[in-house]
């Protein structure tokens, strides 16, 4: 492999693949885990604790997601795949759709529901008020959609040589 006539060691490409895979797995991981923090039947206090953990978990996709994209584009360029193969375009479209769901819909809804949960005067030991429970249910549907697209994205990455 060479860039502008400069030969790069093959091991460099392997490290880039490892970096890309780790960024992708760790970056999308919270999408699969957040459902546990937004479960049915929890109390208002448990939801508040869950939102505290979500604030920590959302740092992973915000930092590692863009790194996964950049390293993926670099791999497509350096790995000789070019940008002529279906799985590359499909992967980019899936990533954009995930971002639309998370940034466009989930994040604003999450802020609204968290604000309702933290401003509620209900006892922390009480079940969730109906408007908060409805928001949590919608958030979970969005998370399932993002998780399904993320799984499809991983499938594209796994089977890329054959697509």
Residue, then its C-alpha position, 0 to 999 in steps of 0.5 A: x500500500x502506498x500514498x503518493x509513492x510512500x509505502x506504508x507498512x501493512x501493519x499500519x492498516x491493521x492497526x487502523x482497522x482495529x482502531x475503527x472497529x473499537x471506535x464503532x463498537x464502543x461508540x454505538x454500545x450505549x445505544x443498546x444499553x440505554x434501554x435498561x436505564x429507560x425501562x418500564x415500571x421504574x420509579x421517578x427516582x430510578x429514572x433520574x438516576x438513569x438520566x444521570x448515567x445516560x449523560x455519561x454514556x452519551x459521551x461515547x457516541x459523541x466522541x467515538x462515532x466521528x472517529x469511526x467515520x473518519x477512520x472508516x473513510x480512511x480505510x476505504x481510501x487506503x484499503x483499496x476499496x475506493x468508493x465504488x462498492x455498495x456496502x460503503x454507501x450503504x454504511x454511510x447512509x445507515x450512519x446518517x440515518x442513525x444520527x438523524x434518529x439520535x440527534x434529530x429526534x431522541x436528543x430533544x425528546x430526552x432533554x424534554x423528558x429529563x426536564x419533566x423528571x427532574x422538575x416533577x414534585x412527585x415522590x422519587x418512590x412513586x411510579x412515573x407520571x403518564x406523560x413521562x412514561x409516554x415519553x420514555x416509551x417513545x424514546x425506547x422505540x427510537x432507540x430500537x430503531x437506532x439499534x436495528x440500523x446499528x446492527x445492520x451497519x455492523x452486518x455491512x461491515x462484517x460482510x463488506x468483501x462480498x457486497 
